[in-house]
Every structure is written in structure tokens, then in C-alpha cells.
Amino acid sequence: MFLAGSRLPSQWLGGRVSSGGQAIAEGNPFDRAVFFGLITIAIGILVLRSFQWGDFFARNIFLMAFIVFALVSVAWSDFPFISFKRWFRDLGNYLVVLVVLSDPRPLEAVRALLRRLFYLLIPLSILLVKYFPDSGRSYDAWSGLASYSGVTTGKNLLGIICAVGGIFFFWDTVTRWSDRKVPTTKRIIVTNFVFIGMALWLLNLAHTTTSNVCIALGGAVVLGVHWRKRQTTLIKILIPATFFIYLILAFGFNLNGNLAGELGKDPTLTDRTSIWNILLGMHTNPIVGTGYESFWLSYRDSPASTTFPWLNEAHNGYLELYLNLGLIGVTLLVGVLIAGYRNICKMLKPFSEMAPLFLALFIVVLFYDMTEVGFRGALVWDILMLILISAPPGLRVGKVGLAGPSSADRVSGLRKFPLKSAIQRR
């Protein structure tokens, strides 16, 4: 997850990603070895946990159809070998997510994972920005303006990391606020405030409007769901309805461009609207696309590349998916989102303290992909899979040799077998 949210292993060792055709085809052997090792470890953990693959497939039909269709699309790609390698690499993301969700306490595992992840990404970004400028920032060749990237490879990626991290620490503070007078909880809340401050400072440096909107939107969802947790029906309807209304206003009335102009920003969203028109005018196969992660390999040789030669993404996750996998891929993604949203809504009754966080991250990813690309093998996609995938129940908590009993299990055991428990403690 750290590598997905920052840089490739070879880049951390000072290497650079080459744009040459041969370099893209061959890839980096060090990166390949690291990711293959992580995939192998993930498979080993799932095997040791006796992961119920059949149950998992039945619970995630749309996701499995999406993954299988992506594999099949390799057949009509102009670069089948490269496309397959990228599919296999991204398959590791799902396996790593399953390692987390197959934990005996999956929700606690997700919470611990996100906390430790942002404990690394946010402070390390500040360290690179302030004291290692060669790694943490870059400068425009013409204007000389600084662009801050931190642990990532671009300011937009740094922005979404800070946005998601800020939402997480804000949610954690809200859920613990009622116990703020307890010394241990008080220390955690103070730590959360420190990390929220660091995330906001980095967001200000990154100067990315999309991430600023995302962190404000996520915070509002966390507060709204937490305060209205008894009105589950209203929450279930309001969140998707808000997104659909936004789609109507954005595409029917140019909401994004008008709002950007009112705020003194570029009405074209930094040439995004021009990019979208050019990409849609390339007339790729509307049904099946160009093949998994193959579009940009073909774009380099197209006439459109003369207008934006530096372009390597569509700056819209839905359009990016359409170019690679066509309408079938977009339809399957919508199925994954709907099925995942239903799973999250089940956490509202009985109410789970993780529900506000999951709903906030879900709506943030939907909005983020309107101007950036998050529906591919990177940190945003991994986090989306964490909250959407329905994993079969893990090993029972308290099974000998795997995990110790929870506090509730220990209390129950003391009540049922007081003498036996006392002897075991001694």
C-alpha cells in the first residue's frame, strides 16, 4: 500500500521511469521482482488462512466479471504482452486487499492499516519537501514555479493522499470525541489533530482544487452520517442522489467550468475539457475499448499526441476506463460500485463506527475520478477495494495458534468457566 501511494521501488533507489518503447515493454526488473515477491507472500498468507475462494467469488460477482473481462481484453490489445503484465501486476492489489479483509478482525485491520499508512506517507512527504527538494519537489522549465510532490510523483497524487489521510484522522477524532477525557484517548485525539494539520499544510502546497474539494466533502459526509446515524434511509438515498444531481449539473450546465471561473480558476479545468474532447474524438472501440491499460501505448503514435505530447492519463477515471475497456468495462465498474455501496449500507443498521468513513471515502472517490484517474492500480483504487469488497468471514477469533481471544470472548469465558479460566490464568 505504501508503494502504491508513493513511488515504485526503483524510483526510491534513485531510478527514473523511461518513456522509450523498449523500456515500457521490458519494464524494470527490480520493480518486477519486488511486486512478484509481495504477490507470492499475499498468496501464501491467504493459503495459510484457508481463504474461502468460492464464497468470495459468489459475494463479488461484478468484481470477478470486471477482472475476467480485463484479462480477456488482452486478446485485442495492440500490445498484448505489456497489457497482460500490467493485468497480472494489478491482480496483486486485490490479493493484498484480501490479506487485510481476511484478518480475524477485518474492520480493525482496515483501521490499523490506514493509520500506519498515513503515519508514513504524510510525515515523509513533509521531510522530502522541506529537506530533500531534489526528491520532494520539481520546477517548471519555463516559469520556474515549484511543484510539490512529496513521496509521490506529482502534486495531484500528493493532494489525494493528504485528502484521504485528513478524512481518516478527522473520522477517527469524531468517533473518539465522546471519550476525549480518557487519557489514552486524549493522546490519540491530539495526535490526530497534528496529522490533520500536516495534511492541510501539504494540501496548501500541492495547490490542487480537486483534493481540496474532496477533503471538505469527506469531512461533511463523516459529520452528517455520524450525527444522523439513526436516519439510515435518508443517508442511503441522499449520497447517491447528490452524486447524480452533480452529474446533471456538471455535464448539462457546465457546473465545473462555471464554478472554476467564479473562483478565478481556469474554466477549462487546466485544459481538461480540451483533453477530453481530443480523446473522445479518437474513435476507439466504444464497446470493448483498446485492451487493458493499452490506450496510452497507442496514443504515443497517434496524431493527437502532437497537441499534448506529455499526456499519460485522461484526467477522468470514467473516460480512462472507457478508452481501455469500453462501455462493457464501465458497466461492470458501475456494477461493482452499486454492489459495494449496498455492502456499506448494511453497516448502518446496526450502526458501525466504520460506516461514516467508508461512505465518505466512497463518495470522495466518485467525485475524485471526475477530474483525475483513480480507477486503476494505485492507492485510491486499493482503498476503494478495501471498502467495497465483501470478503468471507475469516478465521474465528481466539482459535489456538492464530489469534488471541477478544475482550468480549474473555469475559464470556470467565462467566461460563470461572474455575477453568482461573487455573489457565495461573
VEXDREN-2710 file (C-alpha; in Angstrom, 1 decimal):
% VEXDREN-2710
k/r/px/py/pz
1/MET/0.0/0.0/0.0
2/PHE/2.9/2.3/0.7
3/LEU/4.4/1.7/-2.7
4/ALA/1.0/2.1/-4.4
5/GLY/0.7/5.5/-2.7
6/SER/4.2/6.8/-3.3
7/ARG/6.7/5.6/-5.9
8/LEU/8.0/2.4/-7.5
9/PRO/10.8/0.6/-5.6
10/SER/13.3/1.5/-8.3
11/GLN/12.3/5.2/-8.0
12/TRP/13.0/5.1/-4.3
13/LEU/16.5/4.0/-5.1
14/GLY/17.1/6.9/-7.5
15/GLY/15.9/5.3/-10.7
16/ARG/13.8/7.1/-13.3
17/VAL/10.9/5.8/-15.4
18/SER/11.9/5.8/-19.1
19/SER/9.3/6.6/-21.8
20/GLY/11.0/4.7/-24.5
21/GLY/9.2/1.9/-26.2
22/GLN/11.7/-0.8/-25.3
23/ALA/11.7/0.3/-21.6
24/ILE/8.0/0.2/-21.4
25/ALA/7.9/-3.3/-23.0
26/GLU/10.5/-4.7/-20.7
27/GLY/9.7/-2.8/-17.5
28/ASN/12.0/-2.6/-14.6
29/PRO/13.4/-6.0/-13.3
30/PHE/13.8/-4.7/-9.8
31/ASP/10.2/-3.5/-9.6
32/ARG/9.0/-6.7/-11.1
33/ALA/10.9/-8.8/-8.5
34/VAL/9.6/-6.8/-5.6
35/PHE/5.9/-6.9/-6.7
36/PHE/6.2/-10.6/-7.6
37/GLY/7.6/-11.3/-4.1
38/LEU/4.7/-9.3/-2.5
39/ILE/2.1/-11.2/-4.6
40/THR/3.7/-14.5/-3.6
41/ILE/3.6/-13.6/0.1
42/ALA/0.0/-12.5/-0.2
43/ILE/-1.0/-15.8/-1.7
44/GLY/0.9/-17.7/1.0
45/ILE/-0.9/-15.8/3.7
46/LEU/-4.3/-16.5/2.1
47/VAL/-3.5/-20.2/1.8
48/LEU/-2.4/-20.4/5.5
49/ARG/-5.7/-18.7/6.5
50/SER/-7.7/-21.3/4.4
51/PHE/-9.3/-18.4/2.4
52/GLN/-12.7/-19.4/1.1
53/TRP/-12.3/-18.6/-2.6
54/GLY/-15.7/-20.0/-3.7
55/ASP/-17.5/-17.8/-1.1
56/PHE/-15.5/-14.8/-2.2
57/PHE/-16.4/-15.3/-5.9
58/ALA/-20.1/-15.6/-5.1
59/ARG/-20.0/-12.4/-2.9
60/ASN/-18.3/-10.3/-5.6
61/ILE/-19.8/-11.3/-9.0
62/PHE/-19.4/-7.9/-10.6
63/LEU/-15.8/-7.6/-9.4
64/MET/-14.9/-11.0/-10.7
65/ALA/-16.6/-10.2/-14.1
66/PHE/-14.6/-7.0/-14.2
67/ILE/-11.3/-8.7/-13.6
68/VAL/-12.0/-11.5/-16.1
69/PHE/-13.1/-9.1/-18.8
70/ALA/-9.9/-7.1/-18.2
71/LEU/-7.9/-10.3/-18.8
72/VAL/-9.9/-11.2/-21.9
73/SER/-9.3/-7.7/-23.3
74/VAL/-5.6/-8.5/-23.6
75/ALA/-6.6/-10.5/-26.7
76/TRP/-7.5/-7.4/-28.8
77/SER/-4.8/-5.2/-27.4
78/ASP/-2.2/-3.9/-29.8
79/PHE/0.4/-4.7/-27.1
80/PRO/-0.9/-8.0/-25.5
81/PHE/2.2/-8.9/-23.6
82/ILE/2.5/-5.5/-21.9
83/SER/-1.2/-5.5/-21.2
84/PHE/-1.1/-8.9/-19.6
85/LYS/1.9/-7.9/-17.4
86/ARG/0.0/-4.9/-16.2
87/TRP/-3.1/-7.0/-15.5
88/PHE/-1.0/-9.5/-13.5
89/ARG/0.7/-6.7/-11.6
90/ASP/-2.7/-5.2/-10.7
91/LEU/-4.0/-8.6/-9.7
92/GLY/-1.6/-8.3/-6.7
93/ASN/-3.6/-5.3/-5.5
94/TYR/-6.7/-7.4/-5.0
95/LEU/-4.7/-10.1/-3.2
96/VAL/-3.1/-7.6/-0.8
97/VAL/-6.6/-6.2/0.0
98/LEU/-7.8/-9.7/0.7
99/VAL/-5.0/-10.2/3.2
100/VAL/-6.4/-7.3/5.2
101/LEU/-10.1/-8.3/4.8
102/SER/-9.4/-12.0/5.7
103/ASP/-8.0/-10.9/9.1
104/PRO/-9.9/-12.3/12.1
105/ARG/-11.0/-8.7/12.8
106/PRO/-11.2/-7.1/9.3
107/LEU/-12.6/-3.7/10.4
108/GLU/-9.9/-3.3/13.0
109/ALA/-7.3/-4.4/10.4
110/VAL/-8.5/-1.7/7.9
111/ARG/-8.4/0.9/10.6
112/ALA/-4.8/-0.1/11.7
113/LEU/-3.6/-0.3/8.1
114/LEU/-4.8/3.2/7.2
115/ARG/-3.4/4.8/10.3
116/ARG/0.0/3.2/9.9
117/LEU/0.0/4.0/6.2
118/PHE/-0.6/7.7/6.7
119/TYR/1.8/7.8/9.6
120/LEU/4.4/7.0/6.9
121/LEU/3.2/8.9/3.9
122/ILE/2.3/12.3/5.4
123/PRO/5.4/13.0/7.6
124/LEU/7.7/11.6/5.0
125/SER/6.2/13.9/2.4
126/ILE/7.0/16.9/4.6
127/LEU/10.5/15.6/5.1
128/LEU/11.2/15.4/1.4
129/VAL/9.5/18.7/0.6
130/LYS/11.5/20.7/3.3
131/TYR/14.9/18.9/3.4
132/PHE/15.3/16.9/0.2
133/PRO/13.9/19.2/-2.6
134/ASP/15.5/17.1/-5.3
135/SER/13.1/14.3/-4.4
136/GLY/10.2/16.2/-2.9
137/ARG/9.6/19.0/-5.5
138/SER/10.2/20.0/-9.0
139/TYR/10.3/23.3/-11.0
140/ASP/8.6/24.3/-14.2
141/ALA/11.2/24.7/-17.0
142/TRP/9.5/28.0/-18.3
143/SER/8.0/29.7/-15.3
144/GLY/10.3/28.4/-12.6
145/LEU/7.3/27.7/-10.3
146/ALA/7.7/24.9/-7.8
147/SER/5.5/21.9/-7.8
148/TYR/5.4/19.8/-4.6
149/SER/5.1/16.1/-4.9
150/GLY/6.4/14.7/-1.5
151/VAL/6.6/10.9/-1.6
152/THR/4.6/10.7/-4.8
153/THR/5.5/11.6/-8.4
154/GLY/3.1/14.5/-8.8
155/LYS/1.2/17.2/-6.9
156/ASN/-2.2/15.7/-7.7
157/LEU/-1.2/12.4/-6.2
158/LEU/0.1/14.2/-3.1
159/GLY/-3.1/16.0/-2.8
160/ILE/-5.4/13.0/-2.8
161/ILE/-3.1/11.2/-0.3
162/CYS/-3.4/14.2/2.1
163/ALA/-7.2/14.4/1.4
164/VAL/-7.8/10.7/2.3
165/GLY/-5.4/10.9/5.2
166/GLY/-7.1/14.0/6.6
167/ILE/-10.5/12.4/6.2
168/PHE/-9.3/9.3/8.1
169/PHE/-7.9/11.3/11.1
170/PHE/-10.9/13.5/11.2
171/TRP/-13.2/10.5/11.3
172/ASP/-11.1/8.9/14.0
173/THR/-11.3/12.0/16.1
174/VAL/-15.1/12.2/15.7
175/THR/-15.6/8.6/16.8
176/ARG/-13.4/9.1/19.8
177/TRP/-14.7/12.5/20.8
178/SER/-17.2/11.3/23.4
179/ASP/-14.2/9.6/25.3
180/ARG/-11.9/12.6/25.0
181/LYS/-11.4/12.9/28.7
182/VAL/-9.8/9.4/28.9
183/PRO/-6.0/10.0/29.0
184/THR/-5.2/7.4/26.3
185/THR/-8.0/8.6/24.0
186/LYS/-6.9/12.2/24.6
187/ARG/-3.4/11.5/23.4
188/ILE/-4.8/9.8/20.2
189/ILE/-7.0/12.8/19.5
190/VAL/-4.1/15.2/19.9
191/THR/-2.1/13.1/17.5
192/ASN/-5.0/13.1/15.0
193/PHE/-5.1/16.9/15.2
194/VAL/-1.3/17.1/14.5
195/PHE/-1.7/14.9/11.4
196/ILE/-4.8/16.8/10.2
197/GLY/-2.6/20.0/10.4
198/MET/0.2/18.4/8.5
199/ALA/-2.2/17.1/5.8
200/LEU/-3.7/20.6/5.4
201/TRP/-0.3/22.2/5.1
202/LEU/0.7/19.8/2.4
203/LEU/-2.6/20.3/0.6
204/ASN/-1.9/24.1/0.6
205/LEU/1.5/23.4/-1.0
206/ALA/0.1/20.9/-3.6
207/HIS/-2.4/23.6/-4.7
208/THR/-4.9/21.0/-6.2
209/THR/-8.5/22.0/-6.3
210/THR/-9.9/18.5/-6.7
211/SER/-8.3/17.3/-3.4
212/ASN/-9.4/20.4/-1.5
213/VAL/-12.9/19.7/-2.6
214/CYS/-12.6/16.0/-1.7
215/ILE/-11.4/16.6/1.9
216/ALA/-14.2/19.1/2.5
217/LEU/-16.7/16.8/1.1
218/GLY/-15.4/13.8/3.0
219/GLY/-15.4/15.7/6.3
220/ALA/-19.0/16.8/5.7
221/VAL/-20.1/13.2/5.0
222/VAL/-18.4/12.0/8.2
223/LEU/-20.2/14.5/10.3
224/GLY/-23.5/14.1/8.6
225/VAL/-23.6/10.3/8.9
226/HIS/-22.3/10.4/12.5
227/TRP/-25.0/12.9/13.6
228/ARG/-27.8/11.3/11.6
229/LYS/-26.9/7.7/12.2
230/ARG/-30.5/6.9/13.2
231/GLN/-31.9/8.1/9.9
232/THR/-30.4/5.3/7.8
233/THR/-32.9/5.5/5.0
234/LEU/-32.2/9.2/4.4
235/ILE/-28.4/8.5/4.3
236/LYS/-28.8/5.7/1.8
237/ILE/-30.8/7.9/-0.6
238/LEU/-29.0/11.2/-0.1
239/ILE/-25.5/10.1/-1.0
240/PRO/-26.2/8.6/-4.5
241/ALA/-28.8/11.3/-5.2
242/THR/-26.2/14.0/-4.5
243/PHE/-23.8/12.4/-7.0
244/PHE/-26.4/12.1/-9.7
245/ILE/-27.5/15.7/-9.3
246/TYR/-23.9/16.7/-9.6
247/LEU/-23.6/14.7/-12.9
248/ILE/-26.6/16.5/-14.3
249/LEU/-25.2/19.9/-13.3
250/ALA/-21.7/19.1/-14.5
251/PHE/-22.5/17.8/-17.9
252/GLY/-25.8/19.6/-18.6
253/PHE/-24.9/23.0/-17.2
254/ASN/-21.1/23.1/-17.2
255/LEU/-21.1/23.4/-13.4
256/ASN/-17.3/22.7/-13.0
257/GLY/-16.3/25.3/-15.6
258/ASN/-18.7/28.0/-14.3
259/LEU/-17.7/27.4/-10.7
260/ALA/-14.0/27.5/-11.6
261/GLY/-14.4/30.8/-13.4
262/GLU/-16.2/32.3/-10.5
263/LEU/-13.4/31.3/-8.2
264/GLY/-10.8/32.8/-10.6
265/LYS/-9.6/29.4/-11.8
266/ASP/-9.2/28.2/-15.4
267/PRO/-12.7/27.5/-16.8
268/THR/-11.2/24.7/-18.9
269/LEU/-10.1/22.9/-15.7
270/THR/-6.4/23.3/-16.7
271/ASP/-7.1/22.1/-20.3
272/ARG/-9.0/19.1/-19.1
273/THR/-12.0/19.8/-21.2
274/SER/-9.8/20.1/-24.3
275/ILE/-8.1/16.8/-23.4
276/TRP/-11.5/15.1/-23.1
277/ASN/-12.7/16.4/-26.5
278/ILE/-9.5/15.2/-28.2
279/LEU/-9.6/11.7/-26.5
280/LEU/-13.3/11.2/-27.4
281/GLY/-12.5/12.2/-31.0
282/MET/-10.0/9.4/-31.4
283/HIS/-12.9/7.0/-32.0
284/THR/-11.7/4.0/-30.1
285/ASN/-13.9/0.9/-30.0
286/PRO/-16.9/2.0/-27.9
287/ILE/-17.9/-1.5/-26.8
288/VAL/-14.7/-3.2/-25.7
289/GLY/-12.0/-0.4/-25.8
290/THR/-8.4/-0.8/-26.8
291/GLY/-7.5/-3.5/-24.2
292/TYR/-6.4/-3.4/-20.6
293/GLU/-4.1/-0.4/-19.9
294/SER/-3.3/-0.3/-23.6
295/PHE/-4.7/3.1/-24.8
296/TRP/-1.7/5.2/-23.9
297/LEU/0.7/2.9/-25.7
298/SER/-1.3/3.6/-28.9
299/TYR/-1.7/7.3/-28.1
300/ARG/2.0/7.9/-28.4
301/ASP/1.8/7.1/-32.2
302/SER/-1.4/9.0/-32.8
303/PRO/-1.8/12.5/-34.4
304/ALA/-3.5/13.7/-31.1
305/SER/-0.2/13.3/-29.3
306/THR/1.1/16.4/-31.1
307/THR/-1.3/18.6/-29.1
308/PHE/-0.5/17.2/-25.7
309/PRO/2.7/15.2/-26.1
310/TRP/3.2/14.9/-22.3
311/LEU/-0.2/13.4/-21.7
312/ASN/-0.3/10.0/-20.0
313/GLU/-3.8/9.9/-18.4
314/ALA/-7.3/11.2/-19.3
315/HIS/-7.8/13.2/-16.1
316/ASN/-11.1/11.4/-15.7
317/GLY/-11.4/7.9/-14.3
318/TYR/-14.6/7.0/-16.1
319/LEU/-13.2/8.2/-19.5
320/GLU/-9.9/6.4/-18.8
321/LEU/-11.8/3.2/-18.2
322/TYR/-13.9/3.7/-21.3
323/LEU/-10.8/4.2/-23.5
324/ASN/-9.3/0.9/-22.3
325/LEU/-12.3/-1.4/-21.7
326/GLY/-15.2/0.4/-23.5
327/LEU/-18.8/0.5/-22.4
328/ILE/-18.6/-3.0/-21.1
329/GLY/-15.8/-2.1/-18.7
330/VAL/-17.7/1.0/-17.5
331/THR/-20.9/-1.0/-17.0
332/LEU/-19.1/-3.6/-14.9
333/LEU/-17.5/-0.9/-12.8
334/VAL/-20.9/0.6/-12.1
335/GLY/-22.0/-2.8/-11.0
336/VAL/-19.0/-3.1/-8.7
337/LEU/-19.8/0.4/-7.2
338/ILE/-23.5/-0.4/-6.7
339/ALA/-22.8/-3.8/-5.1
340/GLY/-20.2/-2.3/-2.9
341/TYR/-22.4/0.6/-1.8
342/ARG/-25.1/-1.9/-0.8
343/ASN/-22.5/-3.7/1.4
344/ILE/-21.5/-0.4/3.0
345/CYS/-25.2/0.5/3.7
346/LYS/-25.5/-2.8/5.6
347/MET/-23.1/-1.3/8.2
348/LEU/-25.7/1.4/9.0
349/LYS/-28.1/-0.9/10.8
350/PRO/-26.9/-2.0/13.2
351/PHE/-24.7/1.1/13.1
352/SER/-20.9/0.5/12.8
353/GLU/-18.5/3.3/13.6
354/MET/-16.7/2.5/10.3
355/ALA/-19.7/3.3/8.3
356/PRO/-19.1/7.2/8.2
357/LEU/-15.5/6.6/7.0
358/PHE/-16.5/4.1/4.3
359/LEU/-19.3/6.3/3.0
360/ALA/-17.0/9.3/3.0
361/LEU/-14.3/7.5/1.1
362/PHE/-16.8/6.1/-1.4
363/ILE/-18.3/9.4/-2.3
364/VAL/-14.9/11.1/-2.4
365/VAL/-13.6/8.5/-4.9
366/LEU/-16.6/9.0/-7.1
367/PHE/-16.0/12.8/-7.3
368/TYR/-12.2/12.5/-7.5
369/ASP/-12.5/10.4/-10.7
370/MET/-14.4/13.2/-12.4
371/THR/-11.2/15.2/-12.9
372/GLU/-8.4/12.6/-12.0
373/VAL/-7.8/8.9/-12.6
374/GLY/-8.4/6.7/-9.6
375/PHE/-9.9/3.6/-11.2
376/ARG/-6.6/1.8/-11.8
377/GLY/-3.9/0.0/-9.7
378/ALA/-2.9/2.8/-7.3
379/LEU/-3.7/3.8/-3.8
380/VAL/-7.1/5.3/-4.5
381/TRP/-8.2/2.1/-6.2
382/ASP/-6.8/-0.1/-3.4
383/ILE/-8.7/1.9/-0.7
384/LEU/-11.9/1.7/-2.8
385/MET/-11.5/-2.1/-2.9
386/LEU/-10.9/-2.1/0.9
387/ILE/-14.3/-0.6/1.5
388/LEU/-16.3/-2.3/-1.4
389/ILE/-15.1/-5.9/-1.4
390/SER/-17.2/-8.4/0.5
391/ALA/-14.8/-11.0/1.9
392/PRO/-16.0/-14.2/3.5
393/PRO/-15.6/-14.4/7.3
394/GLY/-12.0/-15.0/8.4
395/LEU/-10.8/-17.5/10.9
396/ARG/-12.6/-17.4/14.3
397/VAL/-11.1/-15.1/16.8
398/GLY/-9.5/-17.0/19.6
399/LYS/-8.6/-20.1/17.6
400/VAL/-5.4/-21.6/19.1
401/GLY/-2.2/-20.6/17.4
402/LEU/-3.9/-17.9/15.2
403/ALA/-5.2/-15.0/17.3
404/GLY/-5.9/-14.4/21.0
405/PRO/-9.4/-14.0/22.2
406/SER/-11.1/-10.6/22.2
407/SER/-12.1/-8.9/25.4
408/ALA/-15.7/-10.0/24.9
409/ASP/-14.6/-13.6/24.4
410/ARG/-12.6/-13.4/27.6
411/VAL/-15.5/-12.0/29.6
412/SER/-17.8/-14.7/28.2
413/GLY/-15.3/-17.4/29.0
414/LEU/-14.9/-16.2/32.6
415/ARG/-18.7/-16.3/33.1
416/LYS/-19.1/-19.8/31.7
417/PHE/-16.0/-21.5/33.1
418/PRO/-14.7/-19.4/36.1
419/LEU/-12.7/-22.1/37.7
420/LYS/-11.1/-23.3/34.5
421/SER/-10.3/-19.7/33.5
422/ALA/-8.7/-19.0/36.8
423/ILE/-6.5/-22.1/36.5
424/GLN/-5.5/-21.2/33.0
425/ARG/-4.5/-17.7/34.1
426/ARG/-2.4/-19.1/36.9
END
